[in-house]
Amino acid sequence: MSDWPLSLRLLATAVAIGLTVWAFSEGAMVPAVIGIAVTIFVVKRSFLSQI
């Protein structure tokens, strides 16, 4: 993911965060916890793997 354009990395991160927020707002805890894990994975792969 680190070789993706910045706009695609931001879009992937926004989708992951948006789905997590939606799951929390609906009270669906299992998808929310999965969403947190996916968000962490996306952020690490998109932005922190270049460090």
Secondary structure in CASP SS format (residue, H / E / C, confidence):
PFRMAT SS
TARGET T0000
AUTHOR 0000-0000-0000
METHOD secondary structure of the structure
MODEL  1
M C 1.00
S C 1.00
D C 1.00
W C 1.00
P C 1.00
L H 1.00
S H 1.00
L H 1.00
R H 1.00
L H 1.00
L H 1.00
A H 1.00
T H 1.00
A H 1.00
V H 1.00
A H 1.00
I H 1.00
G H 1.00
L H 1.00
T H 1.00
V H 1.00
W H 1.00
A H 1.00
F H 1.00
S H 1.00
E H 1.00
G C 1.00
A C 1.00
M H 1.00
V H 1.00
P H 1.00
A H 1.00
V H 1.00
I H 1.00
G H 1.00
I H 1.00
A H 1.00
V H 1.00
T H 1.00
I H 1.00
F H 1.00
V H 1.00
V H 1.00
K H 1.00
R H 1.00
S H 1.00
F H 1.00
L H 1.00
S C 1.00
Q C 1.00
I C 1.00
END
